[in-house]
Amino acid sequence: MMTSFYSGVSGIKAQQYALDVIANNIANVNTTGYKQQRVSFSDLLSQTISGASGATSTKGGTNAKQIGLGVSIASIDTLMTAGSTQSTGVATDLSIGGSGFFIVQGGSVGKYQFTRNGALDVDEDGNVTINGYKVCGWQAYTVDADGNYVYNTDADVEPLNIYSDSYNGNKKIIAAKASTEATFNGNLDPSATASGTALNDIGTVSDFDQTSTITVYDAQGNSYDVTVNWKKCYVDDTTSTTSWYWELDTTNTSLSLSPASGYVEFDSSGKIITTDATNYNSAPSITMTPSGVGTAAFNVTLDFGDVGTSVSSSTASVTGVADGYESGELQSISISSDGTIIGIYSNDQTQALGMIALATFTNPEGLEKIGNNLYVTSANSGAFTGGVVAGSSGTGSLSSGTLEMSNVDLAEQFSSMMISQRAYQANSKVITASDECLQSLINMIR
């Protein structure tokens, strides 16, 4: 009789735990990156009234007589399936398209904590944060031959700051860069009148056919407009080559140019000849010397390699663009799929500011929740072995402007809640029935 009481009580307690988990799941249905839990049950040790017996020549075997002693919680599992993705349009919102966790610091347990919540923010000091916890990644880098930032992803992760760090100094400002090259493309008018007497003799120039203007910058970011004036020089009837004379001009009196003129040569099909750099240099280096601004001279190569003479006068045009830029202030950031944070500056330049790292675990379901959407390692999760690049080592790529929603299925939770409710009621009825039987037994001796 008493066994049924205890079995009923264990059933009520077990279903209460199940309802607690269901209630928590439903409460977090809109919690960013939340992972639902589920309860698994197991029966308790059974009381054996009589053991099993084997068959004999005169009698068949019998099974053991056992009475179960109730139910217990076998496990409360965290389901790490991905939640749906919601578009937010906020550049600093991130979702992980697969496995992996963001790495943060500032929690009360352990050196690092881990989360699937990708609602990033930047505080007044430039720290990249999630709910006030500092997001970790890498900031030390080298630049390869193509000018790409290569982060040292073998190093330990550390809190990211987009305003400054010990490797890059002040990142709120991008320093000015002096121009080093100007590239030109387009066509000179092949029908223009030649005014020279030889391929490299322009004679007296009274006017120009065409002009091209570029803006160059010195090391302090001061800008200067430089015009390239073009004049058809001479056509060699023997070789069918044509020469053009170019001359530099600027309205800025504080900038001197040397050399300020030269010649280029085109073959019979209108393509520029790049093999003769003595008399007809297709890529002359110009020394530009500012005065009165306290900065040094700088050299700019004029690359005429994409200029031709094969288009009629109605559409003939040559344009040029120079590199270099003035200093700029950080205006906004964007985050690429591998976690690289790109700074966008007021001078239209961009610069990498850091790289967000992800964490992976042998058994992510074994991580322990500590609140605020944070997890820490446990004895069964596997150790944190260092950050990995998003999209590698089994992790998913990052999607900017989106957040991962809770993976709670409300329909499933409501179904489970009703089952647990009925199970709770049934176990209470067992206790009631057992009590009535016990009451009847007591009444027998009156």
C-alpha positions as CSV (number, residue, x, y, z in Angstrom):
1,M,0.0,0.0,0.0
2,M,2.7,2.4,1.0
3,T,4.6,1.7,-2.2
4,S,1.8,3.1,-4.3
5,F,2.0,6.3,-2.3
6,Y,5.7,6.7,-3.0
7,S,5.3,5.8,-6.7
8,G,2.5,8.4,-7.0
9,V,4.6,11.1,-5.2
10,S,7.6,10.3,-7.5
11,G,5.3,10.7,-10.5
12,I,4.0,14.0,-9.3
13,K,7.5,15.3,-8.7
14,A,8.7,14.1,-12.1
15,Q,5.8,15.7,-13.9
16,Q,6.4,18.9,-11.9
17,Y,9.9,19.0,-13.3
18,A,8.6,18.4,-16.8
19,L,6.1,21.3,-16.4
20,D,8.9,23.5,-15.0
21,V,11.0,22.8,-18.1
22,I,8.0,23.4,-20.5
23,A,7.1,26.6,-18.7
24,N,10.7,27.8,-19.1
25,N,10.7,26.9,-22.8
26,I,7.5,28.8,-23.4
27,A,8.7,31.8,-21.4
28,N,11.8,32.0,-23.7
29,V,10.0,31.5,-27.0
30,N,11.2,35.0,-28.1
31,T,14.6,34.9,-26.4
32,T,17.3,35.4,-29.1
33,G,19.4,32.2,-29.6
34,Y,17.6,30.3,-26.8
35,K,17.8,26.5,-27.0
36,Q,14.9,24.5,-25.7
37,Q,15.2,21.8,-23.1
38,R,13.4,18.5,-22.7
39,V,13.0,16.0,-19.8
40,S,13.6,12.3,-20.1
41,F,12.3,9.9,-17.5
42,S,13.5,6.5,-16.2
43,D,11.9,4.0,-13.8
44,L,13.3,3.5,-10.3
45,L,14.7,0.3,-8.9
46,S,12.0,-2.4,-8.7
47,Q,11.2,-4.4,-5.6
48,T,11.6,-8.1,-6.4
49,I,9.0,-10.3,-4.7
50,S,10.3,-13.5,-6.3
51,G,13.1,-14.2,-8.7
52,A,12.9,-15.8,-12.1
53,S,13.2,-19.6,-12.3
54,G,14.4,-21.7,-15.2
55,A,12.5,-24.6,-16.9
56,T,12.9,-28.1,-15.6
57,S,12.0,-31.5,-17.0
58,T,8.7,-31.3,-15.1
59,K,7.9,-27.6,-14.9
60,G,8.2,-24.6,-17.1
61,G,10.2,-21.5,-16.2
62,T,8.7,-18.5,-14.4
63,N,9.5,-14.8,-14.7
64,A,10.5,-12.7,-11.8
65,K,7.8,-10.9,-9.9
66,Q,8.8,-7.2,-9.5
67,I,7.0,-4.1,-8.5
68,G,8.4,-0.7,-9.6
69,L,9.1,1.9,-7.1
70,G,8.3,5.0,-9.2
71,V,9.9,7.3,-11.7
72,S,12.9,9.6,-11.7
73,I,14.4,12.3,-14.0
74,A,16.9,10.6,-16.3
75,S,18.1,13.7,-18.0
76,I,17.2,17.3,-18.9
77,D,18.6,17.8,-22.4
78,T,19.4,21.0,-24.2
79,L,18.5,20.7,-27.9
80,M,21.1,22.6,-29.9
81,T,19.2,22.6,-33.2
82,A,19.3,25.9,-35.1
83,G,16.5,28.3,-34.6
84,S,14.9,30.2,-37.4
85,T,16.6,33.4,-38.7
86,Q,14.9,36.8,-38.5
87,S,16.0,39.7,-40.6
88,T,16.6,42.9,-38.5
89,G,18.4,45.2,-41.0
90,V,20.9,46.1,-38.2
91,A,24.5,45.7,-39.5
92,T,25.8,44.6,-36.1
93,D,23.2,41.8,-35.7
94,L,24.7,38.4,-36.5
95,S,23.4,34.9,-36.8
96,I,25.5,31.7,-37.1
97,G,24.3,29.6,-40.0
98,G,25.3,26.3,-38.4
99,S,27.3,25.2,-35.4
100,G,29.4,27.4,-33.2
101,F,29.1,29.9,-30.4
102,F,30.2,33.5,-29.9
103,I,32.9,33.9,-27.3
104,V,32.5,36.6,-24.6
105,Q,34.1,37.7,-21.4
106,G,32.7,39.4,-18.3
107,G,30.6,36.6,-16.9
108,S,30.8,35.3,-13.3
109,V,32.0,31.8,-14.2
110,G,35.2,31.0,-16.0
111,K,37.5,33.1,-18.2
112,Y,35.2,32.8,-21.3
113,Q,31.5,32.3,-21.7
114,F,29.7,31.3,-24.9
115,T,26.4,32.3,-26.5
116,R,24.3,32.0,-29.6
117,N,22.9,35.5,-29.2
118,G,24.4,37.7,-31.9
119,A,22.9,41.1,-31.0
120,L,26.2,42.9,-31.0
121,D,26.7,46.5,-29.9
122,V,29.6,49.0,-29.5
123,D,29.9,50.8,-26.2
124,E,31.2,54.3,-25.8
125,D,34.8,53.1,-25.5
126,G,34.6,51.1,-28.7
127,N,34.3,47.6,-27.1
128,V,32.2,45.1,-29.1
129,T,29.6,43.7,-26.7
130,I,26.7,41.4,-26.4
131,N,24.4,42.4,-23.5
132,G,27.4,44.2,-21.9
133,Y,29.7,41.2,-22.2
134,K,32.8,41.8,-24.3
135,V,33.0,39.8,-27.6
136,C,36.3,38.1,-28.3
137,G,38.3,37.5,-31.4
138,W,41.6,38.6,-33.0
139,Q,43.2,42.0,-33.7
140,A,46.8,41.2,-34.6
141,Y,47.3,40.9,-38.4
142,T,49.7,41.1,-41.3
143,V,49.1,42.4,-44.8
144,D,49.8,40.1,-47.7
145,A,51.1,41.0,-51.2
146,D,47.6,41.8,-52.4
147,G,46.9,44.2,-49.5
148,N,44.6,41.7,-47.7
149,Y,44.5,41.6,-43.9
150,V,45.6,38.2,-42.6
151,Y,44.7,37.7,-38.9
152,N,46.7,35.5,-36.6
153,T,43.9,33.1,-35.8
154,D,46.3,30.8,-34.0
155,A,46.7,33.3,-31.2
156,D,44.5,33.4,-28.1
157,V,41.3,35.3,-28.5
158,E,40.8,38.6,-26.7
159,P,38.1,41.3,-26.3
160,L,37.6,43.3,-29.5
161,N,37.7,47.1,-29.6
162,I,37.0,48.9,-32.9
163,Y,38.4,52.3,-31.7
164,S,41.9,51.3,-30.7
165,D,44.1,48.3,-29.7
166,S,47.8,47.7,-29.0
167,Y,48.5,46.4,-32.5
168,N,46.9,49.1,-34.6
169,G,46.7,52.2,-32.3
170,N,43.9,54.6,-33.0
171,K,41.4,53.1,-35.4
172,K,38.8,55.9,-35.2
173,I,40.9,57.8,-37.7
174,I,42.5,56.5,-40.9
175,A,45.6,58.4,-41.8
176,A,46.0,60.2,-45.1
177,K,47.9,58.4,-47.9
178,A,49.9,60.0,-50.5
179,S,49.1,59.2,-54.2
180,T,51.5,56.8,-55.9
181,E,49.7,56.0,-59.2
182,A,47.1,57.4,-61.5
183,T,45.5,55.1,-64.2
184,F,44.0,56.4,-67.4
185,N,41.7,54.8,-69.9
186,G,39.6,55.8,-72.9
187,N,40.4,57.0,-76.4
188,L,42.1,60.0,-78.0
189,D,40.5,61.3,-81.1
190,P,42.3,59.7,-84.1
191,S,40.9,62.3,-86.5
192,A,42.6,65.2,-84.6
193,T,45.0,67.3,-86.6
194,A,48.7,66.6,-86.0
195,S,50.7,69.8,-85.2
196,G,54.2,68.4,-84.8
197,T,57.0,67.9,-87.3
198,A,58.3,64.5,-85.9
199,L,57.1,61.8,-83.6
200,N,58.8,63.4,-80.6
201,D,58.6,67.1,-81.7
202,I,55.3,68.9,-80.9
203,G,56.6,72.3,-81.9
204,T,54.6,75.3,-80.7
205,V,51.3,74.3,-79.0
206,S,48.5,76.8,-79.2
207,D,45.6,74.6,-78.0
208,F,44.7,71.1,-76.9
209,D,42.2,68.7,-78.2
210,Q,41.4,66.8,-75.1
211,T,42.0,67.1,-71.3
212,S,41.9,64.7,-68.4
213,T,41.8,65.8,-64.7
214,I,42.9,63.8,-61.7
215,T,43.0,64.6,-57.9
216,V,46.2,63.6,-56.1
217,Y,47.0,63.7,-52.4
218,D,50.2,64.4,-50.5
219,A,51.2,62.6,-47.3
220,Q,49.2,65.0,-45.2
221,G,46.1,64.5,-47.2
222,N,46.1,67.8,-49.0
223,S,44.5,67.5,-52.4
224,Y,45.6,68.9,-55.7
225,D,43.8,68.9,-59.1
226,V,46.2,68.0,-61.9
227,T,45.1,68.3,-65.6
228,V,46.6,66.2,-68.3
229,N,46.3,68.0,-71.7
230,W,46.6,66.0,-74.9
231,K,47.7,67.1,-78.4
232,K,48.2,65.0,-81.5
233,C,51.8,65.3,-82.5
234,Y,52.7,63.4,-85.7
235,V,51.8,60.5,-87.9
236,D,54.6,58.5,-89.4
237,D,53.5,57.4,-92.9
238,T,56.2,54.8,-93.1
239,T,55.4,52.9,-89.9
240,S,51.8,54.0,-89.5
241,T,52.5,55.0,-85.9
242,T,51.1,58.1,-84.3
243,S,52.5,60.1,-81.4
244,W,50.7,62.3,-78.9
245,Y,52.1,64.9,-76.7
246,W,50.9,65.2,-73.1
247,E,51.4,68.2,-70.7
248,L,50.6,68.5,-67.0
249,D,48.9,71.6,-65.6
250,T,47.6,72.6,-62.2
251,T,45.8,75.7,-60.9
252,N,47.4,75.1,-57.5
253,T,50.5,77.3,-57.3
254,S,51.9,75.5,-54.3
255,L,52.5,72.3,-56.4
256,S,55.3,71.9,-58.9
257,L,55.5,69.0,-61.4
258,S,58.5,67.4,-62.9
259,P,58.6,66.2,-65.7
260,A,55.6,68.2,-66.8
261,S,55.3,66.8,-70.4
262,G,56.2,63.9,-72.6
263,Y,55.2,61.7,-75.6
264,V,53.3,58.5,-76.1
265,E,53.1,56.4,-79.3
266,F,50.4,54.3,-80.8
267,D,50.6,51.6,-83.4
268,S,48.6,51.3,-86.6
269,S,45.7,49.7,-84.8
270,G,45.4,52.5,-82.2
271,K,47.0,50.6,-79.3
272,I,49.6,52.3,-77.2
273,I,53.2,51.1,-77.5
274,T,54.7,50.3,-74.1
275,T,58.1,48.9,-75.2
276,D,59.8,52.2,-75.8
277,A,60.3,53.9,-72.5
278,T,63.0,56.3,-73.7
279,N,61.2,58.7,-76.0
280,Y,57.6,57.6,-75.6
281,N,57.1,56.6,-71.9
282,S,53.6,55.1,-71.4
283,A,54.0,55.1,-67.6
284,P,56.0,58.2,-66.6
285,S,56.9,58.9,-63.0
286,I,56.1,62.5,-62.0
287,T,57.7,64.1,-58.9
288,M,55.1,66.4,-57.3
289,T,56.5,68.9,-54.9
290,P,54.2,70.8,-52.5
291,S,55.4,74.1,-51.0
292,G,54.2,75.9,-48.0
293,V,52.3,73.0,-46.4
294,G,55.1,71.2,-44.5
295,T,55.1,67.9,-46.4
296,A,57.6,66.1,-48.6
297,A,57.5,65.6,-52.4
298,F,55.8,62.5,-53.6
299,N,56.0,60.5,-56.9
300,V,53.0,59.5,-58.9
301,T,53.2,57.1,-61.9
302,L,50.9,58.0,-64.7
303,D,49.7,54.8,-66.3
304,F,48.6,55.4,-69.9
305,G,48.5,51.7,-70.7
306,D,44.7,51.6,-71.3
307,V,44.6,54.7,-73.6
308,G,44.0,54.1,-77.3
309,T,43.2,56.0,-80.5
310,S,40.5,53.8,-82.1
311,V,37.3,55.8,-81.4
312,S,35.8,58.6,-83.5
313,S,35.8,62.1,-82.3
314,S,32.1,62.0,-81.2
315,T,32.9,59.6,-78.4
316,A,36.6,60.1,-77.8
317,S,37.3,60.7,-74.1
318,V,40.1,59.9,-71.7
319,T,39.5,59.7,-67.9
320,G,41.9,59.2,-65.1
321,V,41.8,58.3,-61.4
322,A,44.6,58.5,-58.8
323,D,45.0,56.5,-55.6
324,G,45.7,58.2,-52.2
325,Y,43.3,59.9,-50.0
326,E,42.8,62.4,-47.2
327,S,42.4,61.3,-43.5
328,G,39.0,60.1,-42.5
329,E,36.9,59.4,-39.4
330,L,35.2,56.1,-38.7
331,Q,31.5,56.4,-39.7
332,S,30.1,52.9,-39.5
333,I,31.0,49.2,-39.6
334,S,30.0,46.1,-41.5
335,I,30.8,42.5,-40.7
336,S,31.7,39.9,-43.3
337,S,30.6,36.2,-43.3
338,D,34.0,35.1,-41.8
339,G,33.7,37.6,-38.9
340,T,35.9,40.3,-40.2
341,I,34.8,43.7,-38.9
342,I,35.2,46.4,-41.6
343,G,35.4,50.1,-40.7
344,I,33.9,52.5,-43.2
345,Y,35.4,56.0,-43.0
346,S,34.3,59.5,-44.0
347,N,36.8,59.6,-46.9
348,D,35.1,56.5,-48.5
349,Q,38.0,54.2,-47.4
350,T,37.6,50.9,-45.6
351,Q,39.8,49.1,-43.1
352,A,39.7,45.9,-41.1
353,L,39.2,46.5,-37.4
354,G,39.2,43.0,-36.0
355,M,37.9,39.5,-36.5
356,I,35.2,37.8,-34.5
357,A,36.0,34.2,-33.4
358,L,33.7,31.3,-32.8
359,A,34.0,28.4,-30.4
360,T,33.2,24.7,-31.0
361,F,32.8,21.8,-28.6
362,T,32.9,18.0,-28.8
363,N,29.6,17.8,-27.0
364,P,27.8,21.2,-27.1
365,E,24.7,19.7,-25.4
366,G,27.0,19.3,-22.4
367,L,27.5,23.0,-21.9
368,E,25.9,24.5,-18.7
369,K,23.6,27.4,-18.8
370,I,24.4,30.3,-16.4
371,G,21.8,32.8,-17.4
372,N,21.8,35.8,-19.8
373,N,21.9,33.4,-22.8
374,L,25.4,32.3,-21.7
375,Y,27.0,28.9,-21.5
376,V,30.1,27.6,-19.8
377,T,32.1,24.4,-20.3
378,S,31.4,21.4,-18.1
379,A,33.1,18.0,-17.5
380,N,31.0,16.5,-20.3
381,S,31.1,19.3,-22.9
382,G,34.7,19.1,-23.9
383,A,37.2,21.9,-23.2
384,F,37.4,25.2,-25.0
385,T,40.5,24.8,-27.2
386,G,40.6,28.3,-28.8
387,G,38.7,30.3,-31.3
388,V,38.1,29.3,-34.9
389,V,37.2,31.3,-38.0
390,A,33.5,31.4,-38.8
391,G,32.7,29.0,-41.7
392,S,35.7,26.7,-40.8
393,S,36.3,23.8,-38.5
394,G,32.6,22.8,-38.6
395,T,31.2,26.2,-37.7
396,G,28.7,28.1,-39.7
397,S,29.2,31.3,-41.6
398,L,27.9,34.6,-40.1
399,S,25.0,36.4,-41.6
400,S,24.9,40.2,-40.9
401,G,21.6,42.0,-40.3
402,T,19.9,38.8,-38.9
403,L,19.4,37.2,-35.5
404,E,18.7,33.6,-34.6
405,M,15.4,33.1,-32.9
406,S,14.5,30.6,-30.2
407,N,14.2,27.0,-31.4
408,V,11.1,26.4,-29.1
409,D,8.2,24.8,-31.0
410,L,5.1,26.1,-29.3
411,A,2.7,23.5,-30.7
412,E,5.0,20.8,-29.3
413,Q,5.3,22.5,-26.0
414,F,1.5,22.8,-25.6
415,S,1.1,19.1,-26.4
416,S,3.8,18.1,-23.9
417,M,2.2,20.4,-21.3
418,M,-1.2,18.7,-21.6
419,I,0.4,15.3,-21.4
420,S,2.3,16.3,-18.3
421,Q,-0.8,17.9,-16.8
422,R,-2.8,14.7,-17.3
423,A,0.1,12.6,-15.9
424,Y,0.2,14.9,-12.9
425,Q,-3.5,14.4,-12.3
426,A,-3.3,10.7,-12.8
427,N,-0.5,10.4,-10.2
428,S,-2.5,12.5,-7.7
429,K,-5.4,10.1,-8.3
430,V,-3.2,7.1,-7.4
431,I,-2.4,8.8,-4.1
432,T,-6.1,9.5,-3.5
433,A,-7.0,5.9,-4.3
434,S,-4.2,4.6,-2.1
435,D,-5.4,6.8,0.7
436,E,-9.0,5.6,0.4
437,C,-7.8,2.0,0.5
438,L,-5.7,2.7,3.6
439,Q,-8.7,4.5,5.2
440,S,-10.8,1.4,4.5
441,L,-8.2,-0.8,6.2
442,I,-8.1,1.4,9.2
443,N,-11.9,1.4,9.4
444,M,-11.9,-2.4,9.6
445,I,-10.7,-2.4,13.2
446,R,-13.4,-0.1,14.5
